Structure formats: structure tokens, C-alpha cells
Amino acid sequence: MLEESFEFQGLTHEGMADFFVTPRIMDPQEMAEGVLFLASDAATAFNGTDFDATGGQLA
């Protein structure tokens, strides 16, 4: 979906990298790892928290 959004807007990953703290865009595997953590027993202390999985997107 991100690829399609960039294409529609005439943007590229390289052009958008400056808007991310990481300076890259997270890949699907990284997103899945966050979801797996939240679904695991290791995350039992988390309740009602927002997790920003955008790699620190600034804009």
C-alpha cells in the first residue's frame, strides 16, 4: 500500500527517507515482529499504549 501511495503522489523511498528518524522505511517483517511481541507473554505489562511503528516518521 505504501508503494502505491508513493507512486500516486510521485514520491520515492529515497525522497521520503528524510522524513523518517531511522532514515528508512520499516519493512513488513519489522512490523510483524512488533505485532508478535504484543501478542506474546512478554507484553503482558502493556495496556492501553500506542506503539508508533512508523520508524519515527516526522511528517
DSSP file (Angstrom, degrees, kcal/mol; ACC not computed):
  #  RESIDUE AA STRUCTURE BP1 BP2  ACC     N-H-->O    O-->H-N    N-H-->O    O-->H-N    TCO  KAPPA ALPHA  PHI   PSI    X-CA   Y-CA   Z-CA
    1    1 A M     >        0   0    0      0, 0.0     4,-2.3     0, 0.0     5,-0.2   0.000 360.0 360.0 360.0 -37.1    0.0    0.0    0.0
    2    2 A L  H  >  +     0   0    0      2,-0.2     4,-2.8     1,-0.2     5,-0.2   0.919 360.0  52.2 -64.5 -42.7    2.9    2.3    0.8
    3    3 A E  H  > S+     0   0    0      1,-0.2     4,-2.6     2,-0.2    -1,-0.2   0.926 111.0  47.5 -58.1 -45.3    4.4    1.7   -2.6
    4    4 A E  H  > S+     0   0    0      2,-0.2     4,-2.6     1,-0.2    -1,-0.2   0.885 111.3  51.1 -64.7 -39.1    1.1    2.6   -4.3
    5    5 A S  H  X S+     0   0    0     -4,-2.3     4,-1.9     2,-0.2    -2,-0.2   0.932 111.5  46.9 -64.1 -45.8    0.7    5.7   -2.2
    6    6 A F  H  X>S+     0   0    0     -4,-2.8     5,-3.1     2,-0.2     4,-0.7   0.938 113.0  49.5 -60.3 -46.6    4.2    6.9   -3.1
    7    7 A E  H ><5S+     0   0    0     -4,-2.6     3,-1.0     1,-0.2    -2,-0.2   0.923 109.9  50.9 -59.5 -45.3    3.6    6.2   -6.8
    8    8 A F  H 3<5S+     0   0    0     -4,-2.6    -1,-0.2     1,-0.3    -2,-0.2   0.861 115.0  43.2 -60.1 -36.9    0.3    8.0   -6.8
    9    9 A Q  H 3<5S-     0   0    0     -4,-1.9    -1,-0.3    -5,-0.2    -2,-0.2   0.462 114.2-115.0 -89.4  -2.1    2.0   11.0   -5.1
   10   10 A G  T <<5S+     0   0    0     -3,-1.0    -3,-0.2    -4,-0.7     2,-0.2   0.822  71.4 135.5  72.7  30.7    5.0   10.9   -7.4
   11   11 A L      < -     0   0    0     -5,-3.1     2,-0.3    -6,-0.2    -1,-0.2  -0.650  40.3-152.8-108.8 164.8    7.3   10.1   -4.4
   12   12 A T     >  -     0   0    0     -2,-0.2     4,-1.5     1,-0.1     5,-0.1  -0.890  30.7-112.4-129.7 163.0   10.1    7.6   -3.9
   13   13 A H  H  > S+     0   0    0     -2,-0.3     4,-1.3     1,-0.2     3,-0.3   0.926 119.6  51.6 -58.7 -44.4   11.6    5.9   -0.9
   14   14 A E  H  4 S+     0   0    0      1,-0.2     4,-0.4     2,-0.2     3,-0.3   0.900 109.3  49.6 -60.9 -40.9   14.8    7.8   -1.2
   15   15 A G  H  4 S+     0   0    0      1,-0.2     3,-0.3     2,-0.1    -1,-0.2   0.773 114.0  45.5 -70.0 -25.8   12.9   11.1   -1.4
   16   16 A M  H >< S+     0   0    0     -4,-1.5     3,-2.4    -3,-0.3    -1,-0.2   0.617  86.6  90.0 -91.6 -13.5   10.9   10.2    1.7
   17   17 A A  G >< S+     0   0    0     -4,-1.3     3,-1.7    -3,-0.3    -1,-0.2   0.802  78.2  64.3 -56.3 -31.7   13.8    9.0    3.8
   18   18 A D  G 3  S+     0   0    0     -4,-0.4    -1,-0.3    -3,-0.3    -2,-0.1   0.689  95.8  60.0 -65.9 -16.7   14.4   12.5    5.2
   19   19 A F  G <  S+     0   0    0     -3,-2.4    39,-4.2    39,-0.1    40,-0.6   0.347  95.5  75.3 -93.0   6.3   11.0   12.3    6.9
   20   20 A F  B <  S-A   57   0A   0     -3,-1.7    37,-0.2    37,-0.3    36,-0.2  -0.959  70.8-144.6-121.3 137.1   11.9    9.3    9.0
   21   21 A V  S    S+     0   0    0     35,-0.9    35,-0.2    34,-0.5    -1,-0.1   0.829 104.7  50.8 -63.7 -31.9   14.2    9.3   12.0
   22   22 A T  S    S-     0   0    0     33,-1.4    -1,-0.2     2,-0.3     3,-0.1   0.664 108.8-129.7 -67.5 -23.4   15.6    5.9   11.1
   23   23 A P  S    S+     0   0    0      0, 0.0     2,-0.3     0, 0.0    -2,-0.1   0.171  78.6  63.6 -76.4  67.8   16.2    7.2    7.9
   24   24 A R  S    S-     0   0    0     31,-0.2     2,-0.4    -8,-0.1    -2,-0.3  -0.950  86.9 -97.9-153.7 168.9   14.5    4.4    6.1
   25   25 A I        -     0   0    0     -2,-0.3    30,-0.1    -3,-0.1    29,-0.1  -0.796  42.6-111.0 -97.0 134.2   11.0    2.9    5.9
   26   26 A M        -     0   0    0     -2,-0.4    -1,-0.1    28,-0.2    27,-0.0  -0.277  31.2-131.9 -62.3 146.1   10.2   -0.1    8.0
   27   27 A D    >>  -     0   0    0      1,-0.1     4,-1.7     4,-0.0     3,-0.6  -0.576  25.3-102.3 -97.4 166.0    9.7   -3.4    6.2
   28   28 A P  H 3> S+     0   0    0      0, 0.0     4,-2.6     0, 0.0     5,-0.2   0.833 119.6  58.4 -57.1 -35.0    6.8   -5.8    6.7
   29   29 A Q  H 3> S+     0   0    0      1,-0.2     4,-2.1     2,-0.2     5,-0.1   0.905 105.4  49.8 -62.1 -41.3    9.0   -8.2    8.7
   30   30 A E  H <> S+     0   0    0     -3,-0.6     4,-1.5     2,-0.2    -1,-0.2   0.893 111.0  49.1 -65.1 -39.3    9.7   -5.4   11.2
   31   31 A M  H  X S+     0   0    0     -4,-1.7     4,-1.9     1,-0.2    -2,-0.2   0.921 110.2  51.3 -63.8 -43.6    6.0   -4.6   11.5
   32   32 A A  H  X S+     0   0    0     -4,-2.6     4,-2.8     1,-0.2    -2,-0.2   0.873 105.0  56.4 -62.7 -37.9    5.2   -8.3   12.0
   33   33 A E  H  X S+     0   0    0     -4,-2.1     4,-2.1     1,-0.2    -1,-0.2   0.877 106.6  50.3 -62.4 -37.4    7.8   -8.6   14.8
   34   34 A G  H  X S+     0   0    0     -4,-1.5     4,-2.2     2,-0.2    -1,-0.2   0.906 111.3  48.0 -65.3 -42.0    6.1   -5.8   16.7
   35   35 A V  H  X S+     0   0    0     -4,-1.9     4,-1.7     2,-0.2    -2,-0.2   0.918 110.9  50.9 -64.6 -43.9    2.7   -7.5   16.3
   36   36 A L  H  X S+     0   0    0     -4,-2.8     4,-0.5     1,-0.2    -1,-0.2   0.885 109.1  51.9 -62.7 -38.1    4.2  -10.8   17.5
   37   37 A F  H >< S+     0   0    0     -4,-2.1     3,-1.5     1,-0.2     6,-0.4   0.951 109.2  48.9 -61.1 -48.8    5.7   -9.1   20.6
   38   38 A L  H 3< S+     0   0    0     -4,-2.2    -1,-0.2     1,-0.3    -2,-0.2   0.799 112.6  48.8 -63.5 -27.8    2.4   -7.5   21.5
   39   39 A A  H 3< S+     0   0    0     -4,-1.7    -1,-0.3    -5,-0.1    -2,-0.2   0.502 100.4  89.3 -86.7  -4.7    0.6  -10.9   21.1
   40   40 A S  S X< S-     0   0    0     -3,-1.5     3,-1.3    -4,-0.5    -3,-0.0  -0.386  90.1-110.4 -92.2 168.5    3.3  -12.6   23.3
   41   41 A D  G >  S+     0   0    0      1,-0.2     3,-1.2     2,-0.1     4,-0.1   0.692 112.1  72.7 -67.0 -19.3    3.5  -13.3   27.0
   42   42 A A  G 3  S+     0   0    0      1,-0.3     3,-0.3    -5,-0.1    -1,-0.2   0.681  93.9  54.0 -69.0 -16.6    6.4  -10.8   27.1
   43   43 A A  G X   +     0   0    0     -3,-1.3     3,-1.7    -6,-0.4    -1,-0.3   0.129  68.7 115.0-104.9  19.6    4.0   -7.9   26.6
   44   44 A T  T <  S+     0   0    0     -3,-1.2    -1,-0.2     1,-0.3    -2,-0.1   0.740  72.3  59.0 -65.3 -20.9    1.6   -8.7   29.5
   45   45 A A  T 3  S+     0   0    0     -3,-0.3     2,-0.4    -4,-0.1    -1,-0.3   0.592  86.3  94.0 -82.8  -9.6    2.5   -5.4   31.2
   46   46 A F    <   +     0   0    0     -3,-1.7     2,-0.3    -8,-0.1    -3,-0.0  -0.702  47.1 161.2 -89.3 131.2    1.4   -3.3   28.3
   47   47 A N        -     0   0    0     -2,-0.4    -3,-0.0     1,-0.0    -2,-0.0  -0.927  64.5  -6.5-151.5 121.5   -2.2   -2.0   28.4
   48   48 A G  S    S+     0   0    0     -2,-0.3     2,-0.4     1,-0.2    -1,-0.0   0.838  90.2 142.0  67.3  33.9   -3.8    0.9   26.5
   49   49 A T        -     0   0    0      2,-0.0     2,-0.5     0, 0.0    -1,-0.2  -0.871  47.6-135.5-110.8 140.4   -0.5    2.0   25.0
   50   50 A D        -     0   0    0     -2,-0.4     2,-0.6     2,-0.0     0, 0.0  -0.817  16.4-157.5 -91.1 130.7    0.0    3.3   21.4
   51   51 A F        -     0   0    0     -2,-0.5     2,-0.9     2,-0.0   -17,-0.0  -0.947   8.5-145.2-109.4 121.3    3.1    1.9   19.7
   52   52 A D        +     0   0    0     -2,-0.6     3,-0.4     1,-0.1     4,-0.1  -0.756  22.7 173.6 -87.0 105.7    4.4    4.0   16.8
   53   53 A A        +     0   0    0     -2,-0.9    -1,-0.1     1,-0.2   -27,-0.1  -0.126  50.2 100.1-104.5  35.8    5.7    1.5   14.2
   54   54 A T  S    S-     0   0    0      3,-0.1   -28,-0.2   -29,-0.1    -1,-0.2   0.400  97.0-109.7 -99.8   1.8    6.5    4.1   11.6
   55   55 A G  S    S-     0   0    0     -3,-0.4   -33,-1.4     1,-0.2   -34,-0.5   0.743  77.7 -54.6  74.4  21.5   10.2    4.3   12.2
   56   56 A G  S    S-     0   0    0    -36,-0.2   -35,-0.9   -35,-0.2    -1,-0.2   0.863  74.0-164.0  79.6  37.6    9.8    7.7   13.6
   57   57 A Q  B     -A   20   0A   0    -37,-0.2   -37,-0.3     1,-0.2    -1,-0.2  -0.335   6.4-166.5 -57.3 129.5    8.0    9.3   10.7
   58   58 A L              0   0    0    -39,-4.2    -1,-0.2     1,-0.1   -38,-0.1   0.670 360.0 360.0 -94.9 -20.3    8.2   13.1   11.1
   59   59 A A              0   0    0    -40,-0.6    -1,-0.1     0, 0.0   -39,-0.1   0.362 360.0 360.0-135.8 360.0    5.6   14.2    8.5
